[in-house]
Every structure is written in structure tokens, then in C-alpha cells.
Amino acid sequence: MLNDPTIDRRDALRHVAGAIACAAVSPPARAATGEAGRAVPFGSAVQIPWLVDNPEYRAAIVRHCSIIVPEGGLKWLDMRPDPKSYWFGLGDQLVDFGARHDMQVRGHTLVWHGALPQWAKELGSATEATHALSDHITKVVGRYAGRIASWDVINEPLPEDQQTPNERRTSIWYRLLGEDYIALALRLANAADPRAELVINEYDLEFVGARFERKRAGMLDLLEKVKKSGAPVHALGLQGHLRGERDIDRPGLARFIREVRGLGLDIVVTELDVMDYSLPGDVAERDTAVAARAAALLDVVFENCTPRAVLTWGLSDRHVWVPDYFKRRDKLPNRPLPLDENYAAKPFQRVLERFGAKVRN
């Protein structure tokens, strides 16, 4: 690996920026936002091995989704066993599946503090970090250019508990490159595929409370700086990991969405689900509460813009990440998603359809 402590992070970034400066920074070809009555594409995160091996799961995804995004498979930990190697097996399966079933594919994710191989966690200089980011984004986005339409380029750049608007999460990328890593990654992705939609993706932007107000302020500060830098960014990913016990800040979120739109950015709901660990055990009551929480978020979003898409972080309660972190004390199965464990539609799914999410059947 490169290791030259005499080169500071801005020199390292400037070296790469010069190499891509002549690349066209053109917005991707996308449908107009805010078109009255436009059906909003609906999709889900998918577990790629299940797509390949499980006929019921595969049929449900094909039936309901027009967009798919991988839960895993395109993260560094999945693809980068060492600094020089790439494994595209899962990514290739994903895009091939999307092509066979006429589905748009979203890429998740190019730059994140999590799911990194050990060698990436041990990068020791700005030069090493710049080289690693440049090589990774150029090769991965370039391989799937024209086949992955939208990328979560930057995932979760803000800290858990934002204190000031200019605070950023202290990831390996931020420690070595400062905030400039964000603009660099966006420019690299655009150079590798000028038609791809480039997204900055974040959670906890929708709730009532001072912590969430500070996080919205932090995201606005970040987006304004990215726009001012001239780096290409097209949308904010509003993850939408909702909590049964937390109310949506309707006026605060509405104001935030309008401010994001005022910067010329679209909104994508990228990871919608509802953590139901604090909700009643009765299935009918709980499913109704989950649907109501999802509706409260979508109410605000659709009142203030037409999102580019709405995606849930999983489709069926049979395949869900939530129990790994948010188990119920009564030990009942979690029910955070639109379809139940038998792939039957729940009230959550009917909420999606009511808001115009375009499902296939």
C-alpha cells in the first residue's frame, strides 16, 4: 500500500481530482420530479442468495418490486478480500436478476463506515485512503455502468448524536481525508458512470426531538457544502427506519424536505421499515400500528415532494434483519415489513399502494 506521510490529505485529494476533472458532470437521465399523479416505483432490499435459491422468495420479489437493492453483496466486506482483489459474484447475480426481470437495480453502498475488511480499517495515510477509494469506486461503478441506475454513494456520514451542524461521523475516511472524502467519492462515481443517480443516504432524520433536529441541521449543512463544492449529487436517501415508540416530526420533516428540494435535490425513501419491539403483541393491533407509522412518514414526504422511489428494507417478515438488533421482550416474531412470513400482504403493503407505490400485481 502507498504510504507517504509527506503528502497531506488535500494534496492527495487534489491529485485524484485533477485526474477526473475533465469528466462530464452531467445529471442522469431521470423522469421529472413532482409530476402530478406519477406512480412512484416501489422496491425492496434483497438477500441475493435467497433470490437464487428460494423460489417463494424470488416469486414475491418479482411480483411486487420494480426496484431491488442488495442488503449485502456490494459492500466492501463482501467484495474486497485484500487491497488488490475484487469479488463480483453476488453483484453480478443481482444485476443479472434485475435484467432478466426488467427491474431497476440500486447500488448499496460505495462509502460507509461499516462492513469494511480489516485491511481497509488499517489504512494509515491520506494517500492510502485516496488510492483505495479511487480504485474501488472506479472499478465497481465502472463494472456496473448502465446496469445499476442509482448508487448510495455516501452512507450514513453523520454521527449518531449530532452536536453541531458541521460535525461528521469519524469513519476511517473522515479521519484520513476529512470531509473532502464526500465530494471526492461523488466525483469518482460520476466519472465512472455519468448517467447514474448519486445519493447521500442517512437515518434518523424524521423523528420528534432535539437530537433529530440537530441531525437534520447537520444534513442540510453537509448538502449545502457538497453543492457549493460543485460535486455531483442528485438525491437524499431518507432511510426511514422507523420506531413504534417515536413520533414523526411532521412540521420539522416537512420543512427539511422543502429545504432539501430547494437545493435542487430529489428524495428517495431507501430503507423503510418499522421497529415493532415496543408495540403490542396482538398481531392485528401491531400490524395496524406499523402501517400507521409508515403512513405518517409517507404523508409528510408525499405532501412535500414526489419521491423518486420508495423502498423497504426487506419485503417479507420471513427474511428480516430487525430481530438481530431489536428483539421483542415477549419473544414474538418481529413484523416490520409489508408482507407477512407467508408472503401475504399486510396493512403496511396497502399503505404503500395508497401512496401510489407502483407494485406489479
C-alpha positions as CSV (number, residue, x, y, z in Angstrom):
1,M,0.0,0.0,0.0
2,L,1.0,3.6,-0.6
3,N,2.5,5.2,2.5
4,D,4.0,8.7,2.1
5,P,3.4,10.8,5.2
6,T,4.9,13.9,3.5
7,I,1.8,14.1,1.3
8,D,-1.1,15.7,3.2
9,R,-4.8,14.8,2.6
10,R,-5.6,17.8,0.5
11,D,-2.6,17.1,-1.8
12,A,-3.7,13.5,-2.2
13,L,-7.3,14.6,-3.0
14,R,-6.1,17.2,-5.4
15,H,-4.1,14.6,-7.3
16,V,-7.2,12.4,-7.9
17,A,-9.5,15.4,-8.5
18,G,-7.2,16.5,-11.3
19,A,-7.4,13.1,-12.9
20,I,-11.2,13.3,-13.1
21,A,-11.7,17.0,-13.6
22,C,-12.4,16.7,-17.3
23,A,-15.1,14.0,-16.8
24,A,-18.6,15.2,-17.7
25,V,-20.6,16.1,-14.6
26,S,-24.0,15.7,-16.2
27,P,-27.1,14.8,-14.4
28,P,-28.5,11.3,-15.1
29,A,-31.5,11.0,-17.4
30,R,-34.4,10.8,-15.0
31,A,-38.1,11.4,-15.0
32,A,-39.4,14.8,-13.8
33,T,-39.9,15.1,-10.1
34,G,-43.3,16.2,-8.9
35,E,-45.3,15.1,-11.9
36,A,-48.9,15.0,-10.8
37,G,-50.3,11.5,-10.5
38,R,-47.0,9.8,-11.3
39,A,-46.8,6.3,-10.0
40,V,-43.8,6.0,-7.7
41,P,-41.6,2.9,-8.3
42,F,-41.6,0.5,-5.3
43,G,-38.8,-1.8,-4.4
44,S,-37.1,-3.7,-1.6
45,A,-33.8,-4.7,-0.3
46,V,-33.0,-8.3,-1.2
47,Q,-30.8,-11.0,0.1
48,I,-29.0,-12.3,-3.0
49,P,-28.6,-15.9,-2.0
50,W,-32.3,-16.2,-1.3
51,L,-33.1,-14.8,-4.8
52,V,-31.0,-17.6,-6.3
53,D,-32.1,-20.5,-4.1
54,N,-35.6,-19.8,-2.7
55,P,-38.5,-20.0,-5.3
56,E,-41.1,-18.5,-2.9
57,Y,-38.9,-15.5,-2.0
58,R,-37.9,-15.0,-5.6
59,A,-41.6,-15.0,-6.8
60,A,-42.6,-12.5,-4.1
61,I,-39.8,-10.1,-5.2
62,V,-40.7,-10.4,-8.9
63,R,-44.4,-10.0,-8.1
64,H,-44.1,-6.9,-6.0
65,C,-40.9,-5.0,-6.9
66,S,-39.8,-2.9,-9.8
67,I,-36.5,-1.9,-8.0
68,I,-34.1,-4.1,-6.0
69,V,-31.2,-3.1,-3.8
70,P,-28.8,-5.6,-2.1
71,E,-28.7,-5.9,1.7
72,G,-25.2,-7.3,1.2
73,G,-23.1,-8.2,-1.8
74,L,-21.9,-4.7,-2.9
75,K,-20.3,-3.7,0.4
76,W,-16.5,-3.6,0.8
77,L,-16.5,-6.6,3.2
78,D,-18.3,-8.7,0.6
79,M,-16.2,-7.6,-2.4
80,R,-12.7,-6.7,-1.2
81,P,-10.7,-9.6,0.4
82,D,-7.5,-7.7,0.1
83,P,-6.3,-4.3,-1.4
84,K,-5.8,-5.7,-4.9
85,S,-8.7,-8.2,-5.3
86,Y,-12.3,-7.9,-6.2
87,W,-15.1,-10.5,-6.0
88,F,-18.1,-9.6,-8.1
89,G,-20.0,-12.8,-7.7
90,L,-23.0,-11.5,-5.7
91,G,-23.1,-8.2,-7.5
92,D,-23.2,-9.9,-10.9
93,Q,-26.0,-12.2,-9.8
94,L,-28.0,-9.2,-8.6
95,V,-27.7,-7.2,-11.8
96,D,-28.4,-10.3,-14.0
97,F,-31.5,-11.0,-12.0
98,G,-32.6,-7.4,-12.4
99,A,-32.1,-7.5,-16.2
100,R,-34.0,-10.8,-16.5
101,H,-37.0,-9.4,-14.7
102,D,-37.0,-5.9,-16.0
103,M,-36.1,-4.4,-12.6
104,Q,-34.1,-1.3,-11.8
105,V,-31.1,-2.0,-9.6
106,R,-29.8,0.3,-6.8
107,G,-26.3,0.0,-5.5
108,H,-25.6,-0.1,-1.8
109,T,-23.1,1.2,-0.9
110,L,-19.8,2.7,-2.1
111,V,-18.6,4.6,1.0
112,W,-19.6,3.6,4.6
113,H,-18.0,3.4,8.0
114,G,-19.3,-0.1,8.4
115,A,-18.8,-3.5,6.7
116,L,-15.1,-2.9,5.9
117,P,-12.5,-5.6,5.6
118,Q,-9.7,-5.4,8.2
119,W,-7.2,-4.1,5.7
120,A,-9.4,-1.0,4.9
121,K,-9.7,-0.3,8.6
122,E,-5.9,-0.2,8.8
123,L,-5.3,2.4,6.1
124,G,-2.8,4.8,7.6
125,S,-2.5,7.9,5.4
126,A,-4.4,10.3,3.2
127,T,-2.6,8.8,0.2
128,E,-3.6,5.3,1.0
129,A,-7.2,6.3,1.7
130,T,-7.4,8.2,-1.6
131,H,-6.0,5.4,-3.6
132,A,-8.3,2.9,-2.0
133,L,-11.4,5.0,-2.6
134,S,-10.4,5.9,-6.1
135,D,-9.7,2.3,-7.2
136,H,-12.8,0.9,-5.5
137,I,-15.3,3.4,-6.9
138,T,-13.9,3.5,-10.3
139,K,-13.8,-0.3,-10.7
140,V,-17.2,-1.1,-9.0
141,V,-19.2,1.7,-10.6
142,G,-17.5,1.2,-13.9
143,R,-18.2,-2.5,-14.0
144,Y,-22.0,-1.9,-13.5
145,A,-22.3,1.3,-15.5
146,G,-25.6,1.3,-17.3
147,R,-26.8,-1.6,-15.2
148,I,-27.0,0.0,-11.8
149,A,-29.1,3.1,-12.1
150,S,-28.7,4.6,-8.7
151,W,-26.0,4.4,-6.0
152,D,-25.9,5.1,-2.3
153,V,-22.5,6.7,-2.8
154,I,-22.2,8.0,0.8
155,N,-23.9,6.0,3.5
156,E,-24.5,7.5,7.0
157,P,-21.9,10.3,7.0
158,L,-23.4,11.9,10.2
159,P,-22.7,10.9,13.8
160,E,-25.3,9.1,15.9
161,D,-25.8,12.1,18.1
162,Q,-25.1,15.2,16.1
163,Q,-24.0,18.1,18.3
164,T,-23.2,20.9,15.8
165,P,-24.2,21.2,12.1
166,N,-20.6,20.8,10.9
167,E,-19.9,17.6,12.8
168,R,-19.3,14.4,10.8
169,R,-19.0,10.7,11.7
170,T,-15.4,9.9,12.4
171,S,-15.1,7.0,10.0
172,I,-11.7,5.9,8.6
173,W,-12.4,8.1,5.5
174,Y,-13.1,11.2,7.6
175,R,-10.1,10.6,9.9
176,L,-7.7,10.4,6.9
177,L,-9.3,12.7,4.4
178,G,-11.7,15.0,6.3
179,E,-15.0,16.0,4.8
180,D,-13.4,16.2,1.4
181,Y,-13.9,12.4,1.0
182,I,-17.6,13.0,0.3
183,A,-17.0,15.3,-2.7
184,L,-14.2,13.0,-3.9
185,A,-16.4,9.9,-3.9
186,L,-19.3,11.7,-5.7
187,R,-16.9,12.9,-8.4
188,L,-15.4,9.5,-8.9
189,A,-18.8,7.8,-9.1
190,N,-19.9,10.4,-11.7
191,A,-16.8,9.9,-13.7
192,A,-17.3,6.1,-13.8
193,D,-21.0,6.4,-14.8
194,P,-22.2,9.9,-15.7
195,R,-25.8,8.6,-16.0
196,A,-26.1,7.1,-12.6
197,E,-28.2,8.8,-9.8
198,L,-25.9,9.6,-6.9
199,V,-27.4,9.6,-3.4
200,I,-26.3,10.5,0.1
201,N,-28.1,8.2,2.4
202,E,-28.9,8.7,6.1
203,Y,-31.2,7.6,9.0
204,D,-32.9,9.3,12.0
205,L,-33.9,12.4,10.1
206,E,-37.7,12.1,10.7
207,F,-38.4,12.0,14.4
208,V,-39.6,14.4,17.1
209,G,-36.8,15.6,19.4
210,A,-33.7,17.8,19.7
211,R,-31.4,15.1,18.6
212,F,-33.2,14.6,15.4
213,E,-33.5,18.4,14.8
214,R,-29.7,18.6,15.1
215,K,-29.3,15.7,12.7
216,R,-31.5,17.4,10.1
217,A,-29.4,20.6,10.5
218,G,-26.2,18.6,10.1
219,M,-27.5,17.0,6.9
220,L,-28.5,20.4,5.4
221,D,-25.1,21.8,6.3
222,L,-23.5,18.8,4.5
223,L,-25.6,19.0,1.4
224,E,-25.1,22.8,1.1
225,K,-21.3,22.3,1.3
226,V,-21.4,19.5,-1.3
227,K,-23.5,21.6,-3.7
228,K,-21.2,24.6,-3.2
229,S,-18.2,22.4,-4.0
230,G,-19.7,21.5,-7.4
231,A,-19.6,17.8,-6.7
232,P,-22.4,15.9,-8.4
233,V,-25.2,14.8,-6.1
234,H,-28.8,14.1,-7.2
235,A,-30.8,13.0,-4.2
236,L,-31.0,12.5,-0.4
237,G,-31.8,9.0,0.7
238,L,-34.3,9.2,3.6
239,Q,-33.7,5.7,5.1
240,G,-36.9,5.6,7.1
241,H,-36.0,3.0,9.8
242,L,-39.0,3.9,11.9
243,R,-39.7,3.1,15.6
244,G,-43.0,2.2,17.0
245,E,-42.4,4.4,20.0
246,R,-41.2,7.6,18.2
247,D,-43.4,10.1,16.5
248,I,-42.7,11.6,13.1
249,D,-41.9,15.3,13.4
250,R,-44.4,16.4,10.7
251,P,-43.6,20.1,10.6
252,G,-39.9,19.6,11.1
253,L,-39.6,16.9,8.5
254,A,-41.8,18.9,6.0
255,R,-39.6,21.9,6.4
256,F,-36.4,19.8,6.0
257,I,-37.7,18.2,2.8
258,R,-38.6,21.6,1.3
259,E,-35.1,22.8,2.1
260,V,-33.5,19.7,0.5
261,R,-35.7,20.2,-2.6
262,G,-34.7,23.9,-2.5
263,L,-31.1,22.7,-3.1
264,G,-32.2,21.0,-6.3
265,L,-32.1,17.5,-4.8
266,D,-34.7,14.7,-5.1
267,I,-35.8,12.5,-2.2
268,V,-35.6,8.7,-2.2
269,V,-37.2,6.7,0.6
270,T,-34.5,4.0,0.7
271,E,-34.9,1.6,3.7
272,L,-38.4,1.9,5.1
273,D,-39.4,-0.5,7.9
274,V,-40.9,-0.2,11.4
275,M,-39.2,-1.5,14.5
276,D,-42.1,-3.1,16.4
277,Y,-40.3,-4.3,19.6
278,S,-42.3,-1.8,21.7
279,L,-45.7,-2.4,20.1
280,P,-48.5,-4.6,21.4
281,G,-48.2,-8.4,20.9
282,D,-51.6,-8.8,19.3
283,V,-50.9,-9.3,15.6
284,A,-53.8,-7.3,14.2
285,E,-53.2,-4.4,16.5
286,R,-49.4,-4.4,15.9
287,D,-49.8,-4.6,12.1
288,T,-52.2,-1.7,12.2
289,A,-49.7,0.4,14.3
290,V,-46.8,-0.5,11.9
291,A,-48.9,0.6,8.9
292,A,-49.9,3.9,10.7
293,R,-46.3,4.7,11.5
294,A,-45.3,4.1,7.8
295,A,-48.2,6.2,6.7
296,A,-47.2,9.1,8.9
297,L,-43.8,9.3,7.3
298,L,-45.2,8.9,3.7
299,D,-47.8,11.5,4.4
300,V,-45.2,14.1,5.0
301,V,-42.9,13.0,2.2
302,F,-45.7,13.0,-0.4
303,E,-47.2,16.3,0.8
304,N,-43.9,18.0,0.1
305,C,-42.5,16.2,-2.9
306,T,-42.9,13.2,-5.2
307,P,-40.1,10.9,-4.1
308,R,-38.0,9.2,-6.8
309,A,-38.9,5.8,-5.3
310,V,-40.0,4.1,-2.1
311,L,-38.0,1.0,-1.0
312,T,-38.5,-1.1,2.1
313,W,-35.5,-2.8,3.8
314,G,-36.8,-6.2,3.1
315,L,-40.2,-7.4,1.8
316,S,-41.4,-10.2,4.0
317,D,-41.2,-10.8,7.7
318,R,-39.7,-14.2,7.0
319,H,-36.4,-12.6,5.9
320,V,-35.6,-9.6,8.1
321,W,-32.7,-8.0,9.9
322,V,-34.7,-6.5,12.7
323,P,-34.5,-9.4,15.3
324,D,-30.7,-9.2,15.2
325,Y,-30.9,-5.8,17.0
326,F,-34.5,-5.2,18.1
327,K,-35.9,-8.5,19.5
328,R,-39.2,-8.3,21.3
329,R,-39.2,-9.0,25.1
330,D,-42.2,-11.3,24.7
331,K,-40.1,-13.3,22.1
332,L,-42.8,-13.0,19.5
333,P,-41.6,-12.7,15.9
334,N,-41.0,-9.2,14.6
335,R,-43.4,-7.9,11.9
336,P,-41.7,-4.8,10.4
337,L,-42.4,-5.3,6.7
338,P,-45.1,-5.1,4.1
339,L,-45.7,-8.9,3.7
340,D,-46.0,-11.4,6.5
341,E,-43.9,-14.6,6.9
342,N,-46.1,-16.4,4.3
343,Y,-45.7,-13.5,1.8
344,A,-49.3,-12.3,2.3
345,A,-50.0,-8.5,2.1
346,K,-50.3,-6.7,5.4
347,P,-51.8,-3.3,6.2
348,F,-48.3,-1.8,5.5
349,Q,-48.5,-3.0,1.9
350,R,-51.9,-1.4,1.5
351,V,-50.4,1.9,2.8
352,L,-47.7,1.7,0.1
353,E,-50.3,1.2,-2.6
354,R,-52.4,4.0,-1.3
355,F,-49.5,6.4,-1.7
356,G,-49.1,5.4,-5.3
357,A,-46.1,3.0,-4.9
358,K,-46.2,1.0,-8.2
359,V,-46.4,-2.7,-7.5
360,R,-46.5,-5.3,-10.2
361,N,-49.7,-7.2,-9.3
